[in-house]
Amino acid sequence: MENLGISMFEIYKNKRVFITGNTGFKGSWLCAFLQHLNVHVEGYALPPATQPNHFELLKGQYKTSFANILDKERLNAAIKNAKPDIIFHLAAQALVRPSYTDPVNTYETNVIGTLNVLEAARQCDSVQAIVLITTDKVYENKEWQKPYTETDELGGYDMYSSSKACCEILIRSYRNSFFNLKEYGSGHHVLIASARAGNVIGGGDWSADRLLPDIAIAASLHKKVLIRNPKSVRPWQHVLDCIFGYLLLGAKLLKGEKAFAEAWNFSPNSAETKNVEAIADIAKQSWPAIDIEFAKLNNEVHEAGLLILDNTKALTLLGWKPGWDTHTAVEKTITWYKEFYNTGALQTGQQIIDYLKIINA
């Protein structure tokens, strides 16, 4: 990845970046990364949903409009006033289990919210590129060993997964209808792409039913944590690997490279995929205070037991690759929480510096 990070960051100099969902876990890390590079950022999101939360702890020096993406007038005004060159759309109802209890909000937020962002961008002359974040769960999951490629069938057993699959169809339709690649440079000047990643880990996530946050919170309270479905397999990766992929993809769009206006998987290499039990074991090695009990809980909602993505396209065409393997990603995550709970210190800035050294090596 020779100088890939350095050359990419040059593209963002003097660009204006608009991020929806910047008060969330991935959104706050994306803002922190861009601010470290002195890029102009503006955000649009609901107030943070948890206490504590990464967004407020960072004390970012940039404007955020606290509003719902279902509020079309406020969203349109925020994007128009920000005059962004690129939009990263991360705002979402991002959890599987709440989608069972509130399917309407899940669909409204994820599908109609994405529609509102695309419409607002279409009305804003400054926008050149849009990166829309979906999930690895957009695929019709047959729970097989074969990793899913970007051209595999879309689907979704649960309401969250199916809502994100709907977003992918919507994005494709907008690309065909309003941002057609054949008309790029003449009829319009916008390129859009979607990014699919799942089981993203890192410090600063306090969402409910997250494996490593649940483990860390229990450790901070000197309590045992009960972990469900220890054999479930996922492509675990650090949030900075995802963010680097999103930014690299956005840079290609900003350069006007039409071939990148597609869907992209960002995931660890297939050999890195691990089950819940293995991830928990790595976490315990990083923080001996962690005490875990595994159990198959009763009355559980359906969640996929096996899901693996194929990252070949991003590796070969985009030039992206994971900076940290899964073991390192878990260690970095647990270290973040351990330092926060033991000393109150944030490891975010230092971990960004460490990551930049890897990708710029």
C-alpha positions in Angstrom: 0.0 0.0 0.0 2.9 2.3 -0.9 1.9 5.9 -0.2 -1.7 5.1 -0.9 -2.9 6.9 2.2 -0.7 10.0 1.5 -1.9 10.3 -2.1 -5.6 9.8 -1.1 -5.4 12.5 1.6 -4.1 15.0 -0.9 -7.5 14.7 -2.7 -9.4 15.8 0.4 -7.4 19.0 0.9 -9.7 22.0 0.5 -12.7 19.7 0.1 -15.8 20.1 2.1 -17.2 16.9 3.6 -20.7 16.3 4.9 -21.4 13.3 7.1 -24.8 12.1 8.2 -24.9 10.0 11.4 -21.7 11.7 12.7 -22.8 11.3 16.4 -22.8 7.5 16.0 -19.9 5.1 16.4 -18.5 4.9 12.9 -19.5 8.5 12.1 -17.6 9.9 15.1 -14.5 7.9 14.1 -14.8 9.2 10.5 -15.0 12.8 11.8 -12.0 12.3 14.1 -10.0 10.8 11.2 -10.8 13.7 8.9 -10.2 16.3 11.5 -6.8 14.8 12.2 -6.1 15.5 8.5 -7.4 19.1 8.8 -10.3 18.4 6.4 -13.4 20.6 6.7 -16.3 18.5 8.1 -19.9 19.2 8.8 -22.3 16.7 10.4 -26.1 16.0 10.5 -27.4 13.5 13.0 -29.6 12.9 16.0 -28.2 13.6 19.4 -26.0 10.8 20.7 -28.1 7.8 21.8 -26.0 6.7 24.8 -24.1 8.0 27.8 -21.2 8.0 27.5 -20.7 8.4 23.8 -17.7 8.8 21.5 -19.0 11.9 19.8 -19.2 14.0 23.0 -16.0 12.6 24.4 -14.0 13.7 21.3 -15.2 17.4 21.6 -14.9 17.8 17.8 -14.5 21.3 16.5 -17.0 21.2 13.6 -20.6 22.1 13.0 -23.3 19.5 13.6 -27.0 19.9 12.8 -28.9 17.9 15.4 -31.9 16.7 13.4 -33.6 13.6 11.8 -32.9 12.6 8.2 -36.6 12.2 7.9 -36.9 15.9 8.2 -36.5 16.7 4.6 -36.6 20.5 4.9 -33.8 20.6 7.5 -31.7 18.1 5.7 -32.0 20.0 2.4 -31.1 23.2 4.1 -28.1 21.7 6.0 -26.7 20.2 2.8 -27.3 23.4 0.8 -25.7 25.5 3.4 -22.7 23.2 3.9 -21.9 23.2 0.1 -20.2 19.8 0.4 -18.0 18.3 -2.3 -18.8 14.8 -0.9 -21.4 13.3 1.3 -20.8 10.2 3.5 -24.2 8.8 4.5 -24.0 6.8 7.7 -27.2 7.7 9.5 -29.2 4.6 10.2 -31.1 2.4 12.6 -28.1 0.1 12.6 -29.0 -2.8 14.9 -30.7 -6.1 14.1 -32.5 -6.7 17.4 -34.3 -3.3 17.6 -35.6 -3.9 14.1 -37.8 -6.6 15.4 -39.4 -4.3 18.0 -39.7 -1.3 15.7 -39.7 -2.3 12.1 -41.5 0.8 10.9 -38.8 3.1 12.2 -36.1 0.8 10.9 -37.5 1.1 7.4 -38.3 4.8 7.5 -34.9 5.7 8.8 -32.9 3.4 6.6 -34.8 3.5 3.3 -36.7 6.8 3.3 -33.7 8.5 5.1 -31.4 7.3 2.3 -33.9 8.6 -0.3 -34.0 12.0 1.4 -30.2 12.2 1.4 -30.0 11.3 -2.3 -32.7 13.8 -3.1 -31.1 16.6 -1.1 -27.8 15.9 -2.8 -29.5 16.0 -6.2 -30.6 19.5 -5.4 -27.2 20.7 -4.3 -24.8 21.8 -7.1 -21.7 21.5 -5.1 -22.0 17.7 -4.6 -19.6 15.7 -6.7 -19.6 12.3 -4.8 -21.7 10.3 -2.4 -20.6 7.3 -0.4 -23.6 5.5 1.1 -22.9 3.0 3.9 -25.0 -0.1 4.1 -23.9 -3.4 5.7 -22.6 -6.9 5.0 -26.1 -8.2 5.9 -27.6 -7.0 2.6 -27.0 -10.4 1.0 -29.5 -13.3 0.9 -27.6 -15.2 3.6 -27.5 -19.0 2.9 -25.0 -19.5 5.8 -22.5 -21.2 3.5 -18.7 -21.1 3.6 -18.5 -19.2 0.3 -17.8 -15.5 0.8 -20.3 -13.2 -0.8 -19.3 -11.0 -3.7 -20.8 -7.7 -4.6 -22.9 -9.3 -7.4 -24.5 -11.9 -5.2 -28.2 -11.9 -4.6 -29.6 -9.3 -2.1 -32.0 -10.2 0.6 -32.4 -10.2 4.4 -34.1 -12.4 6.9 -34.6 -9.7 9.5 -36.0 -6.2 9.1 -32.7 -4.5 9.5 -31.0 -6.6 6.9 -33.9 -6.3 4.4 -34.1 -2.6 4.9 -30.4 -2.2 4.0 -30.9 -4.5 0.9 -33.7 -2.1 -0.1 -31.2 0.8 0.3 -28.8 -1.0 -2.2 -31.6 -1.3 -4.7 -32.6 2.3 -4.2 -29.0 3.5 -4.7 -28.7 1.5 -7.9 -31.9 3.0 -9.1 -30.8 6.5 -8.4 -27.5 5.8 -10.2 -29.4 4.6 -13.2 -32.2 7.3 -13.2 -30.4 10.5 -12.1 -26.7 9.9 -12.0 -26.3 7.6 -15.0 -22.6 6.9 -15.7 -23.2 7.4 -19.5 -24.3 11.0 -18.8 -21.5 11.8 -16.3 -19.7 15.1 -17.2 -22.5 16.2 -19.5 -25.9 15.7 -17.9 -24.6 15.6 -14.3 -21.4 15.7 -12.3 -22.1 13.2 -9.4 -20.8 9.7 -8.8 -22.4 7.5 -6.1 -21.2 4.3 -4.5 -22.2 2.0 -1.7 -20.0 0.4 0.9 -20.8 -2.9 2.7 -19.0 -3.9 5.9 -20.0 -5.7 9.0 -19.1 -6.4 12.6 -17.0 -3.3 12.9 -15.3 -3.0 16.2 -13.4 -0.2 18.0 -13.4 1.9 21.1 -16.3 4.3 21.7 -19.2 2.0 20.8 -21.8 1.8 23.5 -24.7 0.5 21.4 -26.8 -2.3 23.0 -26.0 -5.9 22.2 -22.5 -5.3 20.9 -20.0 -8.1 21.8 -16.9 -6.2 22.8 -18.7 -3.2 24.4 -20.7 -5.6 26.5 -17.5 -7.4 27.5 -15.7 -4.1 28.4 -18.6 -2.7 30.4 -18.9 -5.8 32.5 -15.1 -5.8 33.1 -15.2 -2.2 34.2 -17.9 -3.2 36.8 -16.0 -6.4 37.8 -18.9 -8.4 36.7 -19.3 -11.6 34.5 -20.7 -11.1 31.1 -23.1 -13.6 29.5 -22.3 -14.1 25.8 -24.8 -15.6 23.4 -24.2 -17.7 20.3 -20.4 -18.4 20.8 -20.1 -20.3 17.5 -21.5 -17.5 15.3 -19.0 -16.5 12.6 -18.4 -12.9 11.5 -15.8 -10.9 9.6 -14.6 -8.8 12.5 -12.6 -5.7 11.6 -11.5 -2.4 13.2 -13.5 0.7 12.4 -10.4 2.4 11.0 -10.1 -0.2 8.3 -13.7 0.6 7.2 -13.1 4.3 7.4 -10.0 4.1 5.3 -12.0 2.1 2.7 -14.8 4.7 2.7 -12.3 7.5 2.2 -10.4 5.8 -0.5 -13.6 5.0 -2.4 -14.7 8.7 -1.9 -11.4 9.9 -3.3 -11.8 7.8 -6.4 -15.3 9.4 -6.9 -14.0 12.9 -6.3 -11.4 12.3 -9.0 -14.2 11.5 -11.4 -13.3 7.8 -11.9 -16.6 6.3 -13.0 -15.5 2.7 -12.6 -15.7 3.1 -8.9 -19.4 4.2 -8.8 -20.5 0.7 -7.7 -21.0 -1.4 -4.6 -17.9 -2.4 -2.5 -17.3 -5.0 0.2 -14.8 -4.0 2.9 -13.9 -7.0 5.1 -11.0 -8.9 6.6 -9.4 -11.6 4.5 -11.5 -14.8 4.6 -8.8 -16.6 6.7 -9.2 -14.0 9.4 -12.9 -14.7 10.0 -13.5 -15.9 13.6 -16.4 -16.9 15.8 -17.6 -15.1 18.8 -15.8 -17.4 21.3 -12.4 -16.8 19.6 -13.0 -13.0 19.7 -13.9 -13.2 23.4 -10.7 -15.2 24.1 -8.5 -12.5 22.4 -10.3 -9.8 24.4 -9.6 -11.6 27.7 -5.9 -11.9 26.8 -5.9 -8.1 26.4 -7.7 -7.3 29.7 -7.5 -10.0 32.4 -10.4 -8.4 34.3 -12.7 -9.8 31.7 -14.9 -12.6 32.9 -17.1 -14.4 30.4 -19.7 -17.1 30.4 -21.0 -18.5 27.1 -24.6 -19.6 26.7 -27.4 -20.2 24.2 -30.1 -17.9 25.4 -33.8 -18.7 25.2 -36.3 -16.7 23.1 -33.6 -15.3 20.9 -34.5 -13.5 17.7 -33.0 -14.8 14.5 -29.5 -13.7 13.7 -27.3 -15.2 11.0 -24.8 -17.8 12.3 -22.3 -17.6 9.4 -21.6 -14.6 7.2 -18.3 -14.0 5.2 -17.6 -11.3 2.6 -15.3 -11.5 -0.4 -13.0 -8.5 -0.4 -11.2 -9.3 -3.7 -12.7 -6.4 -5.6 -11.5 -3.8 -3.0 -8.1 -5.5 -2.8 -7.5 -5.7 -6.6 -9.3 -2.7 -8.0 -9.4 -0.1 -5.2 -6.0 -0.9 -3.8 -7.5 -1.2 -0.3 -6.4 -3.8 2.3 -6.9 -4.2 6.0 -4.3 -2.4 8.0 -4.8 -4.4 11.2 -5.6 -8.1 11.3 -8.5 -9.4 13.4 -6.3 -10.2 16.5 -4.9 -6.7 16.4 -8.3 -5.1 15.9 -9.6 -6.8 19.0 -6.6 -5.8 21.0 -6.9 -2.2 19.9 -10.5 -2.2 20.8 -10.1 -3.6 24.3 -7.1 -1.4 25.0 -9.3 1.6 24.1 -12.0 0.6 26.6 -9.5 -0.4 29.3 -7.7 2.9 29.2 -11.0 4.8 29.2 -12.5 3.0 32.2 -9.2 2.9 34.2 -7.9 6.4 33.5 -10.5 8.3 31.5 -8.1 8.7 28.6 -9.1 8.4 25.0 -7.0 6.3 22.7 -8.7 7.6 19.5 -6.1 10.1 18.4 -3.2 7.8 19.1 -4.8 4.9 17.3 -5.4 7.1 14.3 -1.7 8.0 14.3 -0.7 4.3 14.7 -3.0 3.3 11.8 -1.7 6.1 9.5 1.8 4.8 10.1 0.7 1.4 8.8 -1.1 2.5 5.7 1.6 5.0 4.8 4.5 2.6 5.3 
